[in-house]
Every structure is written in C-alpha cells, then in structure tokens.
Amino acid sequence: MTYVNTFIAVAPDTQAVAGTVPAARGDTKTVAQLEYELIASSPYTYTQEDVQFAVHVARSGLDAKALRAREAELRSAFFSKPMACLRASPLPKSYGWGLHFDAAGKVALIGMQTPEYRRLREDPALRQTTAMRNRRAPS
C-alpha cells in the first residue's frame, strides 16, 4: 500500500508524550532507529516502500556493491510477500511520531507535541488514520 496525502497519527495507546529518538539496544540498530535515521535525515525524500526496503537491506548486511548489482531483483523479491505498512512501525506506535505523506507519497516525521502535528491531524484534505495499537483491545 502506498500512502499519499495521508497522516498517520500515533497509536491510541502510546505511552509517548512527544516524538523521541529511539534509543540504542545493543550493537545492532533496531528497526525504529533505522527508520528514524532515514526519515529524519531526509524528510519528504522516501516513500513507505523505500523506507521498508532500506531497513531490510541495512538489517540483512548487504554491501553496497551487491545491492547495486541486484537491487531490482532484491526489491522485487522483498515486496513479493505481504508485509506490514508503516502504521505498524514503532515510530508512531511507541516513540510519539506522526507520519505525514505528501502528494508524491514521500514521508516525514512529525512529533506529537508540535503545532504541526495538531494542524495535520485536523487537516480535512488529508486521509486520516492512526498507528496500530501496541496491545490488543480488551475483549
């Protein structure tokens, strides 16, 4: 699924009160850290698919030369199986970041404590959705 003109608000059950940088856990970067670094360093540059594939590549340890030689093949194989969208990302679920997708489907992080977050959350021109819950709702 590609998002355009969409705002993903933080999960309704998030414990976050502001957008925070994901903390390191051990020697390997977490998905949250990789997503944060990519999107925060270049807002409105990457699509959801670009972010997902870049995180996959970073976690798989592929070197740049191998990636360049086989990127189309690797990307096709990666997206051939179903996967969760960025609504399931830890950034809007746990770290207090809203995700704004512009008309070209490029994403930026918006801290939940900011006036920009409130403006985007109330913008009727944007498709509004929320991140997935961290826990299942009680039955």
C-alpha positions as a Markdown table, in Angstrom:
| # | Residue | x | y | z |
|---|---|---|---|---|
| 1 | Met | 0.0 | 0.0 | 0.0 |
| 2 | Thr | 1.3 | 3.4 | -0.9 |
| 3 | Tyr | 0.2 | 6.4 | 1.1 |
| 4 | Val | -0.4 | 9.8 | -0.5 |
| 5 | Asn | -1.9 | 12.9 | 1.2 |
| 6 | Thr | -2.2 | 10.9 | 4.4 |
| 7 | Phe | -1.4 | 11.5 | 8.1 |
| 8 | Ile | -0.8 | 8.6 | 10.4 |
| 9 | Ala | -1.3 | 9.7 | 14.0 |
| 10 | Val | 0.3 | 8.0 | 16.9 |
| 11 | Ala | -1.3 | 4.8 | 18.3 |
| 12 | Pro | -4.2 | 5.5 | 20.7 |
| 13 | Asp | -2.4 | 3.5 | 23.4 |
| 14 | Thr | 1.0 | 5.0 | 23.0 |
| 15 | Gln | 2.9 | 5.9 | 26.2 |
| 16 | Ala | 4.8 | 8.6 | 24.4 |
| 17 | Val | 4.1 | 12.3 | 25.2 |
| 18 | Ala | 6.5 | 13.7 | 22.5 |
| 19 | Gly | 8.4 | 12.5 | 19.5 |
| 20 | Thr | 11.6 | 10.9 | 20.9 |
| 21 | Val | 14.7 | 9.5 | 19.2 |
| 22 | Pro | 14.7 | 5.7 | 19.5 |
| 23 | Ala | 17.4 | 4.5 | 22.0 |
| 24 | Ala | 20.1 | 2.1 | 21.1 |
| 25 | Arg | 19.8 | -1.5 | 22.3 |
| 26 | Gly | 23.0 | -3.4 | 22.0 |
| 27 | Asp | 25.3 | -3.4 | 18.9 |
| 28 | Thr | 22.7 | -3.8 | 16.2 |
| 29 | Lys | 20.4 | -0.9 | 15.3 |
| 30 | Thr | 16.7 | -1.5 | 15.8 |
| 31 | Val | 14.1 | -1.1 | 13.1 |
| 32 | Ala | 12.9 | 2.0 | 15.0 |
| 33 | Gln | 16.5 | 3.5 | 14.9 |
| 34 | Leu | 16.9 | 2.7 | 11.2 |
| 35 | Glu | 13.5 | 4.1 | 10.2 |
| 36 | Tyr | 14.1 | 7.2 | 12.3 |
| 37 | Glu | 17.6 | 7.9 | 10.9 |
| 38 | Leu | 16.4 | 7.5 | 7.3 |
| 39 | Ile | 13.2 | 9.6 | 7.6 |
| 40 | Ala | 14.5 | 12.3 | 10.0 |
| 41 | Ser | 17.7 | 12.9 | 7.9 |
| 42 | Ser | 15.7 | 13.4 | 4.7 |
| 43 | Pro | 12.1 | 14.4 | 5.2 |
| 44 | Tyr | 9.9 | 14.0 | 2.2 |
| 45 | Thr | 12.5 | 12.1 | 0.3 |
| 46 | Tyr | 11.4 | 8.5 | 0.7 |
| 47 | Thr | 8.2 | 6.5 | 0.1 |
| 48 | Gln | 7.0 | 3.9 | 2.5 |
| 49 | Glu | 8.4 | 1.2 | 0.2 |
| 50 | Asp | 11.8 | 3.0 | 0.1 |
| 51 | Val | 12.0 | 3.1 | 3.9 |
| 52 | Gln | 10.9 | -0.6 | 4.3 |
| 53 | Phe | 13.5 | -1.8 | 1.7 |
| 54 | Ala | 16.3 | 0.3 | 3.1 |
| 55 | Val | 15.7 | -1.1 | 6.6 |
| 56 | His | 15.6 | -4.6 | 5.2 |
| 57 | Val | 18.9 | -4.0 | 3.4 |
| 58 | Ala | 20.5 | -2.5 | 6.4 |
| 59 | Arg | 19.5 | -5.4 | 8.7 |
| 60 | Ser | 20.5 | -8.0 | 6.1 |
| 61 | Gly | 24.0 | -6.7 | 5.9 |
| 62 | Leu | 24.2 | -6.5 | 2.1 |
| 63 | Asp | 27.2 | -4.5 | 0.9 |
| 64 | Ala | 26.6 | -1.5 | -1.5 |
| 65 | Lys | 28.2 | -3.3 | -4.5 |
| 66 | Ala | 26.0 | -6.3 | -4.2 |
| 67 | Leu | 23.0 | -4.1 | -3.7 |
| 68 | Arg | 23.7 | -2.0 | -6.8 |
| 69 | Ala | 24.2 | -5.1 | -8.9 |
| 70 | Arg | 20.9 | -6.8 | -7.8 |
| 71 | Glu | 18.7 | -4.0 | -6.4 |
| 72 | Ala | 15.7 | -4.6 | -8.7 |
| 73 | Glu | 15.8 | -8.3 | -8.1 |
| 74 | Leu | 16.2 | -8.0 | -4.4 |
| 75 | Arg | 13.5 | -5.3 | -4.2 |
| 76 | Ser | 11.1 | -7.5 | -6.2 |
| 77 | Ala | 11.7 | -10.5 | -4.0 |
| 78 | Phe | 11.3 | -8.4 | -0.8 |
| 79 | Phe | 7.9 | -7.0 | -1.9 |
| 80 | Ser | 6.6 | -10.3 | -3.3 |
| 81 | Lys | 5.5 | -11.3 | 0.2 |
| 82 | Pro | 2.9 | -9.5 | 2.3 |
| 83 | Met | 4.3 | -7.1 | 5.0 |
| 84 | Ala | 3.0 | -4.6 | 7.5 |
| 85 | Cys | 2.8 | -1.0 | 6.5 |
| 86 | Leu | 4.3 | 1.9 | 8.4 |
| 87 | Arg | 1.1 | 2.0 | 10.6 |
| 88 | Ala | 2.9 | -0.9 | 12.4 |
| 89 | Ser | 6.2 | 1.0 | 12.7 |
| 90 | Pro | 7.5 | 1.5 | 16.3 |
| 91 | Leu | 7.8 | 5.2 | 15.5 |
| 92 | Pro | 4.1 | 6.1 | 15.6 |
| 93 | Lys | 3.3 | 3.2 | 18.0 |
| 94 | Ser | 5.9 | 3.8 | 20.7 |
| 95 | Tyr | 8.0 | 6.8 | 20.0 |
| 96 | Gly | 5.5 | 9.6 | 19.5 |
| 97 | Trp | 6.0 | 10.3 | 15.8 |
| 98 | Gly | 3.2 | 11.0 | 13.4 |
| 99 | Leu | 3.9 | 10.2 | 9.7 |
| 100 | His | 2.9 | 12.7 | 7.1 |
| 101 | Phe | 2.8 | 11.5 | 3.4 |
| 102 | Asp | 2.7 | 14.3 | 0.8 |
| 103 | Ala | 1.1 | 14.2 | -2.6 |
| 104 | Ala | 4.1 | 12.3 | -4.0 |
| 105 | Gly | 3.9 | 9.7 | -1.2 |
| 106 | Lys | 7.1 | 10.9 | 0.5 |
| 107 | Val | 7.1 | 10.7 | 4.3 |
| 108 | Ala | 8.2 | 13.0 | 7.1 |
| 109 | Leu | 8.2 | 12.6 | 10.9 |
| 110 | Ile | 6.1 | 15.0 | 12.9 |
| 111 | Gly | 6.4 | 15.0 | 16.7 |
| 112 | Met | 3.1 | 14.6 | 18.5 |
| 113 | Gln | 4.0 | 17.6 | 20.8 |
| 114 | Thr | 4.2 | 20.1 | 17.9 |
| 115 | Pro | 1.7 | 22.5 | 16.4 |
| 116 | Glu | 2.4 | 21.0 | 13.0 |
| 117 | Tyr | 1.1 | 17.6 | 14.3 |
| 118 | Arg | -2.1 | 19.2 | 15.5 |
| 119 | Arg | -2.5 | 21.1 | 12.2 |
| 120 | Leu | -2.0 | 17.9 | 10.2 |
| 121 | Arg | -4.2 | 15.9 | 12.5 |
| 122 | Glu | -7.1 | 18.3 | 11.8 |
| 123 | Asp | -6.5 | 18.8 | 8.1 |
| 124 | Pro | -9.6 | 17.6 | 6.2 |
| 125 | Ala | -7.6 | 17.5 | 3.0 |
| 126 | Leu | -5.6 | 14.6 | 4.4 |
| 127 | Arg | -6.6 | 11.0 | 4.7 |
| 128 | Gln | -6.5 | 10.4 | 8.5 |
| 129 | Thr | -5.5 | 7.1 | 10.1 |
| 130 | Thr | -3.8 | 6.0 | 13.3 |
| 131 | Ala | -0.9 | 3.7 | 14.0 |
| 132 | Met | -1.8 | 0.2 | 15.1 |
| 133 | Arg | -2.3 | -0.4 | 18.8 |
| 134 | Asn | 0.6 | -1.7 | 20.9 |
| 135 | Arg | -1.7 | -4.1 | 22.6 |
| 136 | Arg | -4.9 | -5.8 | 21.7 |
| 137 | Ala | -8.0 | -4.1 | 22.9 |
| 138 | Pro | -9.7 | -5.9 | 25.7 |
| 139 | Ser | -12.4 | -8.3 | 24.6 |
